[in-house]
Amino acid sequence: MKSGTKVGLSAFGSGVLFALGLSVAGMTQPSKVIGFLDFFGSWDPTLAFVMLGAIGVHFGLLRRIVRRRAPLFEVKFRLPNRNEVDARLLVGSALFGVGWGLGGICPGPAIVALGTGALPFVAFFVAMVAGMIVFRGFDDSMKRRRSESKSP
Amino acid sequence: MNLDDVPLTWVKAFLGGGMIGLAASIFLLTVGRVAGVSGIVGGLLKPAMGDIGWRVWFILGLLFGGILAWLVVPAAFDVSMHRPLPFLVVAGVLVGFGTRLGQGCTSGHGVCGLSRFSVRSLVATVTFIASGVVTVALFGGGS
């Protein structure tokens, strides 16, 4: 099998398992997510157990995996290695949190729930992609401005 | 504590979370990347040569898994949401823009980043949960 095929199959399989996990965990139920964020109202701790399960398993396996020289089907690991906390991280995460609290949906479940064909999920997904496209335009114009200010 | 006292939703949440962690681990072991959904989708909006296939296959997997879950357990999906449509559209735009600016969402920062003890991901996760809590406090909760 070509390595591109193996990468594709692995990515697909991981995606399927990821989607089933989100569905079992209750992440495709916006009311549960909003309930978790309703800390000052009727708090629903369900989401904390999702995080606990996910991080517990991933933390345990990750340390063994990255001891390898390379992943199975690619030449090297490509993990983020930045450490600095900047304004982009803070503002971006804060905006994401507002959207998450308003809709009760984050990017994973937004794609997983498309299969229902239900209008609220489809509308959210389209708006999310639109938001990402707006970010691209914003990011490009910021970069242009920065390079213009550097060159006299 | 008696095991019967543990609500079934918590058990399912823990098991589902475990599946998410396992999926992220398989992805890391085979493809060598972070299973962060917003980054994987966002990268497709500025496609680079040789950087498209694995993204498309992962997203197709999410879609396929979602359809499978919907066919087997439709109750897992809360299609009659209590939030009105305009709310959801504004929410979607904020989630799309915010996760790209902050370079990660619940999966990339919340699961993968925290598992790597990334300081950036810890700050991001605390920030989006805090702003989510404030938002729900202002706009009302689920029930």
Boltz contact constraints between the chains, C-beta under 6 A:
constraints:
  - contact:
      token1: [A, 7]
      token2: [B, 31]
      max_distance: 6.0
  - contact:
      token1: [A, 7]
      token2: [B, 54]
      max_distance: 6.0
  - contact:
      token1: [A, 8]
      token2: [B, 53]
      max_distance: 6.0
  - contact:
      token1: [A, 8]
      token2: [B, 57]
      max_distance: 6.0
  - contact:
      token1: [A, 10]
      token2: [B, 30]
      max_distance: 6.0
  - contact:
      token1: [A, 10]
      token2: [B, 31]
      max_distance: 6.0
  - contact:
      token1: [A, 11]
      token2: [B, 31]
      max_distance: 6.0
  - contact:
      token1: [A, 11]
      token2: [B, 54]
      max_distance: 6.0
  - contact:
      token1: [A, 11]
      token2: [B, 57]
      max_distance: 6.0
  - contact:
      token1: [A, 11]
      token2: [B, 58]
      max_distance: 6.0
  - contact:
      token1: [A, 12]
      token2: [B, 57]
      max_distance: 6.0
  - contact:
      token1: [A, 12]
      token2: [B, 60]
      max_distance: 6.0
  - contact:
      token1: [A, 12]
      token2: [B, 61]
      max_distance: 6.0
  - contact:
      token1: [A, 14]
      token2: [B, 23]
      max_distance: 6.0
  - contact:
      token1: [A, 14]
      token2: [B, 26]
      max_distance: 6.0
  - contact:
      token1: [A, 14]
      token2: [B, 27]
      max_distance: 6.0
  - contact:
      token1: [A, 15]
      token2: [B, 58]
      max_distance: 6.0
  - contact:
      token1: [A, 15]
      token2: [B, 61]
      max_distance: 6.0
  - contact:
      token1: [A, 15]
      token2: [B, 62]
      max_distance: 6.0
  - contact:
      token1: [A, 16]
      token2: [B, 61]
      max_distance: 6.0
  - contact:
      token1: [A, 16]
      token2: [B, 64]
      max_distance: 6.0
  - contact:
      token1: [A, 16]
      token2: [B, 65]
      max_distance: 6.0
  - contact:
      token1: [A, 17]
      token2: [B, 19]
      max_distance: 6.0
  - contact:
      token1: [A, 17]
      token2: [B, 23]
      max_distance: 6.0
  - contact:
      token1: [A, 18]
      token2: [B, 20]
      max_distance: 6.0
  - contact:
      token1: [A, 18]
      token2: [B, 23]
      max_distance: 6.0
  - contact:
      token1: [A, 19]
      token2: [B, 62]
      max_distance: 6.0
  - contact:
      token1: [A, 19]
      token2: [B, 65]
      max_distance: 6.0
  - contact:
      token1: [A, 19]
      token2: [B, 66]
      max_distance: 6.0
  - contact:
      token1: [A, 20]
      token2: [B, 65]
      max_distance: 6.0
  - contact:
      token1: [A, 20]
      token2: [B, 69]
      max_distance: 6.0
  - contact:
      token1: [A, 21]
      token2: [B, 16]
      max_distance: 6.0
  - contact:
      token1: [A, 21]
      token2: [B, 19]
      max_distance: 6.0
  - contact:
      token1: [A, 21]
      token2: [B, 20]
      max_distance: 6.0
  - contact:
      token1: [A, 21]
      token2: [B, 23]
      max_distance: 6.0
  - contact:
      token1: [A, 23]
      token2: [B, 69]
      max_distance: 6.0
  - contact:
      token1: [A, 23]
      token2: [B, 76]
      max_distance: 6.0
  - contact:
      token1: [A, 24]
      token2: [B, 12]
      max_distance: 6.0
  - contact:
      token1: [A, 24]
      token2: [B, 15]
      max_distance: 6.0
  - contact:
      token1: [A, 24]
      token2: [B, 16]
      max_distance: 6.0
  - contact:
      token1: [A, 25]
      token2: [B, 13]
      max_distance: 6.0
  - contact:
      token1: [A, 25]
      token2: [B, 16]
      max_distance: 6.0
  - contact:
      token1: [A, 25]
      token2: [B, 17]
      max_distance: 6.0
  - contact:
      token1: [A, 26]
      token2: [B, 13]
      max_distance: 6.0
  - contact:
      token1: [A, 28]
      token2: [B, 76]
      max_distance: 6.0
  - contact:
      token1: [A, 28]
      token2: [B, 77]
      max_distance: 6.0
  - contact:
      token1: [A, 29]
      token2: [B, 78]
      max_distance: 6.0
  - contact:
      token1: [A, 30]
      token2: [B, 78]
      max_distance: 6.0
  - contact:
      token1: [A, 30]
      token2: [B, 81]
      max_distance: 6.0
  - contact:
      token1: [A, 31]
      token2: [B, 78]
      max_distance: 6.0
  - contact:
      token1: [A, 31]
      token2: [B, 142]
      max_distance: 6.0
  - contact:
      token1: [A, 34]
      token2: [B, 136]
      max_distance: 6.0
  - contact:
      token1: [A, 34]
      token2: [B, 141]
      max_distance: 6.0
  - contact:
      token1: [A, 34]
      token2: [B, 142]
      max_distance: 6.0
  - contact:
      token1: [A, 35]
      token2: [B, 142]
      max_distance: 6.0
  - contact:
      token1: [A, 37]
      token2: [B, 132]
      max_distance: 6.0
  - contact:
      token1: [A, 37]
      token2: [B, 133]
      max_distance: 6.0
  - contact:
      token1: [A, 37]
      token2: [B, 136]
      max_distance: 6.0
  - contact:
      token1: [A, 38]
      token2: [B, 136]
      max_distance: 6.0
  - contact:
      token1: [A, 38]
      token2: [B, 141]
      max_distance: 6.0
  - contact:
      token1: [A, 39]
      token2: [B, 133]
      max_distance: 6.0
  - contact:
      token1: [A, 40]
      token2: [B, 137]
      max_distance: 6.0
  - contact:
      token1: [A, 41]
      token2: [B, 141]
      max_distance: 6.0
  - contact:
      token1: [A, 42]
      token2: [B, 143]
      max_distance: 6.0
  - contact:
      token1: [A, 46]
      token2: [B, 9]
      max_distance: 6.0
  - contact:
      token1: [A, 46]
      token2: [B, 13]
      max_distance: 6.0
  - contact:
      token1: [A, 49]
      token2: [B, 10]
      max_distance: 6.0
  - contact:
      token1: [A, 49]
      token2: [B, 13]
      max_distance: 6.0
  - contact:
      token1: [A, 49]
      token2: [B, 14]
      max_distance: 6.0
  - contact:
      token1: [A, 50]
      token2: [B, 13]
      max_distance: 6.0
  - contact:
      token1: [A, 50]
      token2: [B, 17]
      max_distance: 6.0
  - contact:
      token1: [A, 53]
      token2: [B, 14]
      max_distance: 6.0
  - contact:
      token1: [A, 53]
      token2: [B, 17]
      max_distance: 6.0
  - contact:
      token1: [A, 53]
      token2: [B, 18]
      max_distance: 6.0
  - contact:
      token1: [A, 54]
      token2: [B, 17]
      max_distance: 6.0
  - contact:
      token1: [A, 54]
      token2: [B, 20]
      max_distance: 6.0
  - contact:
      token1: [A, 54]
      token2: [B, 21]
      max_distance: 6.0
  - contact:
      token1: [A, 54]
      token2: [B, 111]
      max_distance: 6.0
  - contact:
      token1: [A, 55]
      token2: [B, 114]
      max_distance: 6.0
  - contact:
      token1: [A, 55]
      token2: [B, 115]
      max_distance: 6.0
  - contact:
      token1: [A, 57]
      token2: [B, 18]
      max_distance: 6.0
  - contact:
      token1: [A, 57]
      token2: [B, 21]
      max_distance: 6.0
  - contact:
      token1: [A, 57]
      token2: [B, 22]
      max_distance: 6.0
  - contact:
      token1: [A, 58]
      token2: [B, 21]
      max_distance: 6.0
  - contact:
      token1: [A, 58]
      token2: [B, 24]
      max_distance: 6.0
  - contact:
      token1: [A, 58]
      token2: [B, 25]
      max_distance: 6.0
  - contact:
      token1: [A, 58]
      token2: [B, 115]
      max_distance: 6.0
  - contact:
      token1: [A, 59]
      token2: [B, 115]
      max_distance: 6.0
  - contact:
      token1: [A, 61]
      token2: [B, 25]
      max_distance: 6.0
  - contact:
      token1: [A, 62]
      token2: [B, 115]
      max_distance: 6.0
  - contact:
      token1: [A, 65]
      token2: [B, 28]
      max_distance: 6.0
  - contact:
      token1: [A, 65]
      token2: [B, 29]
      max_distance: 6.0
  - contact:
      token1: [A, 71]
      token2: [B, 30]
      max_distance: 6.0
  - contact:
      token1: [A, 71]
      token2: [B, 32]
      max_distance: 6.0
  - contact:
      token1: [A, 72]
      token2: [B, 30]
      max_distance: 6.0
  - contact:
      token1: [A, 73]
      token2: [B, 30]
      max_distance: 6.0
  - contact:
      token1: [A, 74]
      token2: [B, 31]
      max_distance: 6.0
  - contact:
      token1: [A, 74]
      token2: [B, 32]
      max_distance: 6.0
  - contact:
      token1: [A, 77]
      token2: [B, 32]
      max_distance: 6.0
  - contact:
      token1: [A, 78]
      token2: [B, 32]
      max_distance: 6.0
  - contact:
      token1: [A, 78]
      token2: [B, 33]
      max_distance: 6.0
  - contact:
      token1: [A, 83]
      token2: [B, 119]
      max_distance: 6.0
  - contact:
      token1: [A, 85]
      token2: [B, 123]
      max_distance: 6.0
  - contact:
      token1: [A, 88]
      token2: [B, 101]
      max_distance: 6.0
  - contact:
      token1: [A, 89]
      token2: [B, 102]
      max_distance: 6.0
  - contact:
      token1: [A, 89]
      token2: [B, 120]
      max_distance: 6.0
  - contact:
      token1: [A, 89]
      token2: [B, 124]
      max_distance: 6.0
  - contact:
      token1: [A, 90]
      token2: [B, 127]
      max_distance: 6.0
  - contact:
      token1: [A, 92]
      token2: [B, 98]
      max_distance: 6.0
  - contact:
      token1: [A, 92]
      token2: [B, 101]
      max_distance: 6.0
  - contact:
      token1: [A, 92]
      token2: [B, 102]
      max_distance: 6.0
  - contact:
      token1: [A, 93]
      token2: [B, 102]
      max_distance: 6.0
  - contact:
      token1: [A, 93]
      token2: [B, 124]
      max_distance: 6.0
  - contact:
      token1: [A, 93]
      token2: [B, 127]
      max_distance: 6.0
  - contact:
      token1: [A, 93]
      token2: [B, 128]
      max_distance: 6.0
  - contact:
      token1: [A, 94]
      token2: [B, 127]
      max_distance: 6.0
  - contact:
      token1: [A, 94]
      token2: [B, 131]
      max_distance: 6.0
  - contact:
      token1: [A, 95]
      token2: [B, 94]
      max_distance: 6.0
  - contact:
      token1: [A, 95]
      token2: [B, 98]
      max_distance: 6.0
  - contact:
      token1: [A, 96]
      token2: [B, 95]
      max_distance: 6.0
  - contact:
      token1: [A, 96]
      token2: [B, 98]
      max_distance: 6.0
  - contact:
      token1: [A, 96]
      token2: [B, 99]
      max_distance: 6.0
  - contact:
      token1: [A, 96]
      token2: [B, 102]
      max_distance: 6.0
  - contact:
      token1: [A, 96]
      token2: [B, 128]
      max_distance: 6.0
  - contact:
      token1: [A, 97]
      token2: [B, 128]
      max_distance: 6.0
  - contact:
      token1: [A, 97]
      token2: [B, 131]
      max_distance: 6.0
  - contact:
      token1: [A, 97]
      token2: [B, 132]
      max_distance: 6.0
  - contact:
      token1: [A, 98]
      token2: [B, 94]
      max_distance: 6.0
  - contact:
      token1: [A, 98]
      token2: [B, 131]
      max_distance: 6.0
  - contact:
      token1: [A, 98]
      token2: [B, 135]
      max_distance: 6.0
  - contact:
      token1: [A, 99]
      token2: [B, 91]
      max_distance: 6.0
  - contact:
      token1: [A, 99]
      token2: [B, 94]
      max_distance: 6.0
  - contact:
      token1: [A, 99]
      token2: [B, 95]
      max_distance: 6.0
  - contact:
      token1: [A, 99]
      token2: [B, 98]
      max_distance: 6.0
  - contact:
      token1: [A, 100]
      token2: [B, 132]
      max_distance: 6.0
  - contact:
      token1: [A, 101]
      token2: [B, 132]
      max_distance: 6.0
  - contact:
      token1: [A, 101]
      token2: [B, 135]
      max_distance: 6.0
  - contact:
      token1: [A, 101]
      token2: [B, 136]
      max_distance: 6.0
  - contact:
      token1: [A, 102]
      token2: [B, 87]
      max_distance: 6.0
  - contact:
      token1: [A, 102]
      token2: [B, 91]
      max_distance: 6.0
  - contact:
      token1: [A, 102]
      token2: [B, 135]
      max_distance: 6.0
  - contact:
      token1: [A, 103]
      token2: [B, 88]
      max_distance: 6.0
  - contact:
      token1: [A, 103]
      token2: [B, 91]
      max_distance: 6.0
  - contact:
      token1: [A, 106]
      token2: [B, 105]
      max_distance: 6.0
  - contact:
      token1: [A, 106]
      token2: [B, 106]
      max_distance: 6.0
  - contact:
      token1: [A, 107]
      token2: [B, 37]
      max_distance: 6.0
  - contact:
      token1: [A, 107]
      token2: [B, 38]
      max_distance: 6.0
  - contact:
      token1: [A, 107]
      token2: [B, 105]
      max_distance: 6.0
  - contact:
      token1: [A, 108]
      token2: [B, 37]
      max_distance: 6.0
  - contact:
      token1: [A, 108]
      token2: [B, 107]
      max_distance: 6.0
  - contact:
      token1: [A, 111]
      token2: [B, 62]
      max_distance: 6.0
  - contact:
      token1: [A, 112]
      token2: [B, 62]
      max_distance: 6.0
  - contact:
      token1: [A, 112]
      token2: [B, 66]
      max_distance: 6.0
  - contact:
      token1: [A, 113]
      token2: [B, 77]
      max_distance: 6.0
  - contact:
      token1: [A, 115]
      token2: [B, 66]
      max_distance: 6.0
  - contact:
      token1: [A, 115]
      token2: [B, 67]
      max_distance: 6.0
  - contact:
      token1: [A, 115]
      token2: [B, 70]
      max_distance: 6.0
  - contact:
      token1: [A, 116]
      token2: [B, 70]
      max_distance: 6.0
  - contact:
      token1: [A, 116]
      token2: [B, 77]
      max_distance: 6.0
  - contact:
      token1: [A, 116]
      token2: [B, 79]
      max_distance: 6.0
  - contact:
      token1: [A, 118]
      token2: [B, 79]
      max_distance: 6.0
  - contact:
      token1: [A, 120]
      token2: [B, 81]
      max_distance: 6.0
  - contact:
      token1: [A, 120]
      token2: [B, 88]
      max_distance: 6.0
  - contact:
      token1: [A, 123]
      token2: [B, 85]
      max_distance: 6.0
  - contact:
      token1: [A, 123]
      token2: [B, 88]
      max_distance: 6.0
  - contact:
      token1: [A, 123]
      token2: [B, 89]
      max_distance: 6.0
  - contact:
      token1: [A, 124]
      token2: [B, 88]
      max_distance: 6.0
  - contact:
      token1: [A, 124]
      token2: [B, 92]
      max_distance: 6.0
  - contact:
      token1: [A, 127]
      token2: [B, 89]
      max_distance: 6.0
  - contact:
      token1: [A, 127]
      token2: [B, 92]
      max_distance: 6.0
  - contact:
      token1: [A, 127]
      token2: [B, 93]
      max_distance: 6.0
  - contact:
      token1: [A, 128]
      token2: [B, 92]
      max_distance: 6.0
  - contact:
      token1: [A, 128]
      token2: [B, 95]
      max_distance: 6.0
  - contact:
      token1: [A, 128]
      token2: [B, 96]
      max_distance: 6.0
  - contact:
      token1: [A, 130]
      token2: [B, 93]
      max_distance: 6.0
  - contact:
      token1: [A, 131]
      token2: [B, 93]
      max_distance: 6.0
  - contact:
      token1: [A, 131]
      token2: [B, 96]
      max_distance: 6.0
  - contact:
      token1: [A, 131]
      token2: [B, 97]
      max_distance: 6.0
  - contact:
      token1: [A, 132]
      token2: [B, 42]
      max_distance: 6.0
  - contact:
      token1: [A, 132]
      token2: [B, 45]
      max_distance: 6.0
  - contact:
      token1: [A, 132]
      token2: [B, 96]
      max_distance: 6.0
  - contact:
      token1: [A, 132]
      token2: [B, 100]
      max_distance: 6.0
  - contact:
      token1: [A, 134]
      token2: [B, 97]
      max_distance: 6.0
  - contact:
      token1: [A, 135]
      token2: [B, 97]
      max_distance: 6.0
  - contact:
      token1: [A, 135]
      token2: [B, 100]
      max_distance: 6.0
  - contact:
      token1: [A, 136]
      token2: [B, 45]
      max_distance: 6.0
